Amino acid sequence: MPQIIFVIIVFILVADFVLERFLSYLNIQNSKKTLPAELSDIYDNEKYLQQQDYFRTNSKFGMISGSFSFLITLSMYLFGGFGWLDAFLGNYIDNPILLSLAFFGVIFWISDLLGIPFELYDTFVIEQKFGFNKVTPKIFILDKLKSWLMSALLGAGLLSLIMWIYSLTPDYFWLLGWSVVTVFGLFMGLFYSELIVPMFNKQTPLEEGELRTAIEKFAGKAGFKLKNIFVIDGSKRSTKANAYFTGFGPKKRIVLYDTLMDKLSTDEIVSVLAHEIGHNKHKHTIKNMLLSFATTLVLFYLLGIFLQSDPLAQALGGTKANFHLNVLAFGILYSPFSLVLDLFTNVLSRKYEYQADAYTANHGLGNELISGLKKLSSTSLSNLMPHPVYVFFHYSHPTLYQRIANIVQHK
């Protein structure tokens, strides 16, 4: 039985790698196609050549980094690396919770350290070459240290609580573990912008003026209560622009990147925010939250069953069931189901994006949203011709061409 499980795990790892390489190949080939008339005004000839260079550079880099990660992971499974690490740590740690924390901690740190050269190259070579990078070595180091601290405090703390619950009541672990993760997710949804974001970025209230007046005017017209409008200093890391809603209830807020304010006109920014208000009006956030709760509950129920399986741990080189080896094996075995779930959520997400775009167009801001999306695509050197199969697997948003067609239909 352990041998069969091992073969299945290796097959899943290889199949996933081959699928990703095939999808990347399709995407690269499709990017060479001639742009449709609706997108022809986004790039001039010089900038289009730059976009193609940026896309291919990132695609090749992704293949190299992905292949490196795959080979390291596959080697750990083929040569019993996880079982060896479990036995080695077990010589020094008797407490099962501390043993699992040490096991996951070692894997996390080694994985992260191995990834640093790729992060450095991506940030200071690729993004620098194409004019996007604003990260300094100091910011890079501080961000890395802060992320490690957060992982140690939040990640290890949450994991310890979940393992402690399992040690107390394996039979009801799935329900209590799911409850803890759900409460933690709700807490982070409410307070992420107040507790986590300030560690990395400065947020300041949007000053009184034309833009704030225009945003508040539209929000009032749409019947959307909005008080918290903030500007984040995204320009300290990149020239790319963004905007997002965060929180819910009294904690909901709009966050505008300062780079967005530099690149888009007032009406275009209002149209982007109208799109986000459209999500709220259609209750997309609540629907996604409920779907997440349901799928996480199923995941914990299955995990509760697999955690007690000796063959699962033995497939990775262990001797009997333990939390960390069983979680690791379960994660791979669950990944095909996770892939199907991701495909479903991507289809649903793209549907929600169409609805939010239609909401914006119905409120008379369709042209502004189209011009804003075109500017954002141009300034970020986006690939305008992704392969439909790649889109199906990976895109949570429709393509720009599809979004424009949908907006025009609802104007």
N, C-alpha and C positions, 0 to 999 in steps of 0.2 A: 504493500500500500504506500509506504513513504516514497518508493522509487517511482510509482505512477504519478504521485503528486509532484515530485521533483521534475519529471518530464513535462508535465502540464505547465508548471511554472516557467520552465525554460522556453517552452513553445510560445507561451503568451508574451514573454519578454521579446523574443525574436520576431514574432508576428507583429507586435506593436512597432518595433523599430523599422521593419520592412515597410509597413503601411505608411509610416511618417515619411520615409525617404521617397516612396512612390508619390505621395501627395505633394511633397516639395518639388519633385520633378515635374509633375503636371502644372503646378503653379508657375514655375519658371518658364516653361514652354508657352503657357497662355499669356504671360506678361508681354510677349513680343508682338501680340496682335495689335492691329491698328485701332486707335481710340475711336469710339463712336462720336458723332457730331456733337452730342450733348456734353461731351467732356473735352472737346478739342481746344477749348479756350483756357484750360487750367494751366497747361505748360506751354511755353514757347519751345522752339527746337533745342536751344541750349539747356534749358532746365529739364526738358524731357530726357535728354541724354544723361543728365546728372541723376535724375530719378531712377533711370534704368541701372545706372552704375551702383547707386545706393542699394537698390533692391537686390541685385545680384551679389553684391558684397555681403549683405546681411544673410542671404540665402546660403552662400558658401560657408560663411562663418557658422551659421546654425547647423549645417551638416557636420562640420568638423567638431564643434563642441558637443553636439548630440551624439556623434559616433564615439567620442572619448568617454562620455558619461555612460553610454550603453556598454562599452567594452569593460569598463571598471565594474559596473553592476553585474554583468554577466559573469565576469571572472570571480566575483565574490560568491556567486551561487555555484558555479562549476567546481571551484576548488574548496568549497566548504568554509569560506571566510567568516560567514555569520555564525556558524556552529563553533568555529575556533574562538571567535571573540567571546561568545557566550561562556565557553569553558574557561577561557583565560580569566575573565572578570569574576567568574564563579569561584575561582581559587582564593579571591581576596574579599569578596562580598557575600555575606550569607543572607541578608535581608532581601526578599524578592523584589520589593518596590525599589530599593536603592540599586539593585542589580539591573533592573529594567531601565531606570533613569541613566545609569552609567552607560549601558548598552546603546540607548538611543542618543545619548550625549556624544559618545565617541563617533558614532556614524555621522551625526550632524556636523561636528567640528571638522572631521576629515573631509566630508563632502564639500563643506563650505570653503575650506582652505584650498582644495583642489580646483574649485570654481573661481577663485580670486584672479588667477592669470587671465582667464577668459573675460571676466568682468572688466579688468583693467584694459585689455585690448579693445573690447567693445566701447568703453567709455572714452578712453584717451587716444585711440587710433581711429576707429570707424566714425563714431559720433563727432570727434574733433575734426576729422578730414572733411566732413560734410556740413560743418558749421553749426551743429546742434549743441555740442557739449559746453556747459558752463561750470561743470564740477571741477574743483581744485583738488589736488592731492589731500589737503587738509580736510575738506568736506567729505571726500571718499573714505578716509580713515575714520572720521568721527561717525559717519553714517553706519559704517561696518561695526564699530564698537557699540553704538546704540542698538543696532539690530540684534547683536549678540546678547546684550543685556536684556532686551525685551524677550528674546527667546528663552533665556535662562529663567527669568522671573515668571512670565505668563505661560510659556509653553511647558516648562518643567512643573510649575505649580498646578496647572490644569491636569497634566498627565498624572501627577502624583495623586490628586484627588480621585481621578477615574480609577486608577489602580487600587487605591485604598477601598473604594466602593466594591470593586470586584473581589478583593480579598475578604470582605465582610459578607457579601451575599452574591455568589456567582449566578444563582437562579434569577435574581431580579436586577442583575447588573445592567442588562440592556435598557431597562426602563429608567433606572436611576442615573445611569451614565448619560443617556439621551437627555434627561432633564437638566443635568449639569451643563452639558454643552449648549443646550437651547437657551438657558438662562444667561450663560456667558455671552452667547451671540447677541441676545437682546441688549445686554448691558453695553457691549462694544458698539452696537448700532446707535445707542443713545449718546454715549460719551466718547466715542472714538476721536471726534474732532477736538474735544476739550482735553483729552488725556494723552493721546498718541501723536497726533499731528504736530503739536507744539514742540515735540522733541526733535523734529526734523525741519519744520517750516514755521515762518511767522505769519499769523493771520491777523488782519486788521479790518475793522468795520469799513465798508465802502462809504466814502465821504459823500456828503450832500452835493448834488450837482445834477447835470443833465442825465447821466446814466442811471443813477439811483432813482431819480424822479420817473424816468421812463419805465424802469423795472417795476416800481411800486404802482404806477398807473396801470400797467398791463395786469399785474397781479390782482389789483382791485377790480378791474374790468372782468377778470376771469373768476372772481369770487374765491381767490386763493389767499388765505391769511399768511402774510410773510413779514417778518420783522428782522430776521437775522440774515444779512447779506455781507459776506466777507471776501476780502482779497488775499490771496496766498502768494508768497514770493517764489513762484515756480521758476522764475528766471535765474535763480541762483544755481540751478542744476541743468536746465535745458531751455532752448528757445522754442520748443514745442508748446502749443497752447491747449488748454483744457478748461472745463467747468463741470461741476457736479453738484447734486443734492446729497445731503447726508442727514442721518437721524430721522426721527419721525415724531409726530405729536408736537409738543411744545419745544422739542429739541431740534426740529428740522431747520436746516440752514442751506443757503446757496453759497457755494464757494467758487469764486472766479480766479483763474490764474492771471497774474499781471500781464503775462505774455498774450493772453486772449484779448485783453483790453487794448494792447498795442496794435493788434492785427485786424480786429473787426470793428466795424462801425457800431454806433449805439443801437441802431435798429437790428443789426445782425446779432448782437449779443442778446438783445431782448428775444429774438426768435429762437436762439439756442436755449434760453431759459424757458420760453414758452413750451418747447419740446419737453423739458424736464417736468414742467407743470402738467403737461399732457399725461406723462407717466403717472403722476399723482392722481389726476382726475379719473384715470382708468383703473386706479388701485393696483397698478402693476407691482409696486413694492410689497404690498400685503399678500398678493397672490404668490409672488416668488418666495416670500417668507414661509407661507403655509406649505408650499411644495417642498421647500428645503426641510421643514420640520418633518414632513411625512417620509421623505427619502432617507433622512438621517435616522429616523426611528427604525426603518427596515434594516439599514446598515448595522445599527447597534444590536438588533435582534439576531441577525446572522452572525455578527462578531461574537456575541455571547455564546452561541453554539460552537463556533470554531475554536474559541479559546480553550476549550476542554479537550481538544483532539491531540493525542500523543503523536500520531503519524504526521501531523502538520509540522510539528517542531522537528521531528526526526528527518523530514524531507530536507530541512536546512542544516542538518548535521547535529541537532540537539539529541538529547536522550529521552526527555519527556516534555509534556506540555508546559510551557511557561508563557507569560504575558507577551514579552518582546518578540520571541521567535514566531509565535502564533499570529501576532498582529502583522508581522512582516510578510509571512506567507499568505495570510488572508488578504492583505492589500493587493497582492499580485493576482490571486484567484478572483477577487472581486472586480478587477479592472475591466474585464469585458462587459460586465453589467454596468459599470460606471461609464464606459464608452457609450453604451446605448442610452443611458440616462442623459449624458452630456449632449448627444445628438438631439434628443427630445427637448431639452432645455434651450438649446441653440435655436431650434425651430420656433419655440414659443417666444424666445427673446426677440427674434427677428420680427415676429408678428407684432409684438409690443412696440417695437421701434416704428413700424409702419403706422400704428395707431397714434403714437405720439407725434409723428411727422404730420399725419392727417389733421390732428388737433391744431397744430401750429398753422397749417395752411387754411383751415376753416376759420381761424381768427385773423386772417388777412396778412399773415407774415410768411407766406410760402416763398415768395421771391427772395426775401431777406435770408431765409433759412438756406435756400439753394446757394446763394452767393457766399454765405458764411461757411457752408460745408466745403465749397470749392476752394475758398481761401485756406481753410484748415488743411485740406488735402494737399494743396500746393506747398504750403510752408513746411509740412512734415514729409514731403516727398513720398506720398502714399502710392502704393501700387493700385492703379485704377482698373486693371484687368486680371483679377484673381480668377483661377479656374473654378467653375461651378462646384466641382466635387470638393475642392479645398474649402470653399465657402461653406458647403454643407457640413463638413466636419469641424471647422474651426471658427467660423464667424458668428459672433453673437449679434452683430448688426448686419443688415442688408448691405450690399455694395453701394457705392455712391451712385452709380448709374440706376440701380433699382430704387434708391431713395428719391432721386430726382423725378423718375417716372411716376412714383406714387404721389409725390407732392404736387406735381403738375395736374394729376388726375383730380385732386381734392381742392384745388384753388378755386 
